[in-house]
Amino acid sequence: MPSTSYLVAVLAIVFTITLALRAIPFAVLGRLRGSAIVRRLAVWMPVGILAILAVTALHGTITTDPHGTWYALLAVAVTIGVHLTFGRRTILSVGAGTAVYVVLLNTL
């Protein structure tokens, strides 16, 4: 069993590295706020992240459950419809799509 001082040292190192890795992007972003690249990333990154999440979630559903495929595609359509209809509110649209998927999967 490692000594207490060894564990404290490891935790301090892990804490320092984690804090630095989380703080550095914010420190750099302050200087790059006026950059055209950063403005483009601010527009496209949320969409890209949601697309990646949707593809990975749908891939798992499509490969394992043929009935769930239609439910998932319907939930995606609901998500897109809610997103475009109610002012592009991500939490509302993802919540509605998830609710539709869960209800369809559990009732049919």
Sine and cosine of phi, psi and omega as CSV:
sin_phi,cos_phi,sin_psi,cos_psi,sin_omega,cos_omega
0.00,0.00,0.78,-0.63,0.01,-1.00
-0.91,0.41,0.44,-0.90,0.00,-1.00
-0.96,0.29,0.30,-0.95,-0.01,-1.00
-0.90,0.44,-0.65,0.76,-0.01,-1.00
-0.90,0.43,-0.58,0.81,0.04,-1.00
-0.91,0.42,-0.71,0.70,0.02,-1.00
-0.90,0.44,-0.64,0.76,0.04,-1.00
-0.90,0.43,-0.65,0.76,0.02,-1.00
-0.90,0.43,-0.68,0.73,0.02,-1.00
-0.89,0.45,-0.70,0.71,0.03,-1.00
-0.89,0.46,-0.63,0.78,0.03,-1.00
-0.90,0.43,-0.66,0.75,0.02,-1.00
-0.91,0.42,-0.71,0.70,0.01,-1.00
-0.88,0.47,-0.68,0.73,0.03,-1.00
-0.87,0.48,-0.72,0.70,-0.03,-1.00
-0.89,0.45,-0.71,0.70,0.00,-1.00
-0.91,0.42,-0.69,0.72,0.01,-1.00
-0.89,0.45,-0.71,0.70,0.02,-1.00
-0.88,0.47,-0.69,0.73,0.00,-1.00
-0.90,0.44,-0.70,0.72,-0.01,-1.00
-0.91,0.41,-0.49,0.87,0.03,-1.00
-1.00,0.09,-0.45,0.89,-0.05,-1.00
-1.00,0.06,-0.53,0.85,-0.07,-1.00
-0.84,0.54,-0.73,0.69,0.01,-1.00
-0.85,0.52,-0.61,0.79,0.01,-1.00
-0.94,0.35,-0.59,0.80,0.04,-1.00
-0.91,0.41,-0.66,0.75,0.00,-1.00
-0.96,0.29,-0.62,0.79,-0.04,-1.00
-0.88,0.47,-0.55,0.84,0.03,-1.00
-0.85,0.52,-0.60,0.80,0.00,-1.00
-0.98,0.18,-0.40,0.91,-0.08,-1.00
-0.98,-0.18,0.15,0.99,-0.08,-1.00
-0.82,0.57,-0.57,0.82,-0.03,-1.00
-0.99,0.13,-0.05,1.00,-0.07,-1.00
-0.95,0.30,0.62,-0.78,0.03,-1.00
-0.92,0.39,-0.56,0.83,0.00,-1.00
-0.90,0.43,-0.69,0.73,0.00,-1.00
-0.91,0.41,-0.62,0.78,0.03,-1.00
-0.90,0.43,-0.65,0.76,0.05,-1.00
-0.91,0.41,-0.67,0.74,0.03,-1.00
-0.88,0.47,-0.60,0.80,0.01,-1.00
-0.89,0.45,-0.50,0.87,0.01,-1.00
-0.99,0.14,-0.69,0.72,-0.17,-0.99
-1.00,-0.06,-0.38,0.93,-0.04,-1.00
-0.90,0.43,-0.70,0.71,0.03,-1.00
-0.86,0.51,-0.65,0.76,0.03,-1.00
-0.90,0.43,-0.68,0.73,0.00,-1.00
-0.90,0.43,-0.66,0.75,0.01,-1.00
-0.90,0.43,-0.70,0.72,0.04,-1.00
-0.90,0.43,-0.61,0.79,0.03,-1.00
-0.90,0.44,-0.68,0.73,0.02,-1.00
-0.89,0.45,-0.69,0.72,0.04,-1.00
-0.88,0.47,-0.66,0.75,0.00,-1.00
-0.91,0.41,-0.69,0.73,-0.01,-1.00
-0.90,0.45,-0.70,0.71,-0.01,-1.00
-0.92,0.39,-0.62,0.78,0.02,-1.00
-0.93,0.37,-0.69,0.72,0.00,-1.00
-0.93,0.37,-0.58,0.82,0.02,-1.00
-0.87,0.50,-0.71,0.70,0.02,-1.00
-0.89,0.45,-0.62,0.78,-0.01,-1.00
-0.95,0.32,-0.71,0.71,-0.07,-1.00
-0.91,0.41,-0.62,0.79,-0.05,-1.00
-0.98,0.21,-0.36,0.93,-0.08,-1.00
-0.96,-0.27,-0.50,0.87,-0.12,-0.99
-0.66,-0.75,0.95,-0.30,-0.02,-1.00
-0.90,0.43,-0.56,0.83,0.04,-1.00
-0.94,0.33,-0.59,0.81,0.01,-1.00
-0.92,0.40,-0.36,0.93,0.01,-1.00
-0.88,0.48,-0.74,0.68,0.01,-1.00
-0.92,0.39,-0.61,0.80,0.05,-1.00
-0.90,0.44,-0.67,0.74,-0.01,-1.00
-0.91,0.41,-0.67,0.74,0.02,-1.00
-0.91,0.41,-0.60,0.80,0.08,-1.00
-0.91,0.41,-0.65,0.76,0.03,-1.00
-0.90,0.43,-0.60,0.80,0.06,-1.00
-0.90,0.44,-0.68,0.73,0.03,-1.00
-0.88,0.47,-0.67,0.74,0.05,-1.00
-0.89,0.45,-0.69,0.73,0.01,-1.00
-0.86,0.52,-0.73,0.68,0.01,-1.00
-0.90,0.44,-0.70,0.71,0.00,-1.00
-0.88,0.48,-0.72,0.69,0.02,-1.00
-0.90,0.43,-0.64,0.77,-0.03,-1.00
-0.88,0.47,-0.70,0.71,-0.03,-1.00
-0.98,0.20,-0.48,0.88,-0.05,-1.00
-0.99,0.17,-0.64,0.77,-0.12,-0.99
-0.97,-0.25,0.63,0.77,0.16,-0.99
0.97,0.25,0.54,0.84,0.10,-0.99
0.82,0.57,0.71,0.71,0.07,-1.00
-1.00,-0.02,0.95,-0.30,-0.14,-0.99
-0.89,0.46,-0.72,0.70,-0.05,-1.00
-0.90,0.44,-0.65,0.76,0.02,-1.00
-0.90,0.43,-0.72,0.69,-0.05,-1.00
-0.93,0.36,-0.68,0.73,0.02,-1.00
-0.91,0.41,-0.64,0.77,0.04,-1.00
-0.89,0.45,-0.68,0.73,0.01,-1.00
-0.91,0.41,-0.70,0.72,0.03,-1.00
-0.89,0.46,-0.66,0.75,0.03,-1.00
-0.91,0.43,-0.67,0.74,0.01,-1.00
-0.89,0.46,-0.68,0.73,0.03,-1.00
-0.88,0.48,-0.71,0.71,-0.01,-1.00
-0.89,0.46,-0.73,0.68,-0.01,-1.00
-0.90,0.43,-0.68,0.73,0.02,-1.00
-0.90,0.44,-0.72,0.69,0.01,-1.00
-0.89,0.46,-0.68,0.73,-0.04,-1.00
-0.92,0.40,-0.57,0.82,-0.07,-1.00
-1.00,-0.01,-0.32,0.95,-0.04,-1.00
-0.97,-0.23,-0.45,0.89,-0.04,-1.00
-0.96,-0.27,0.00,0.00,0.00,0.00
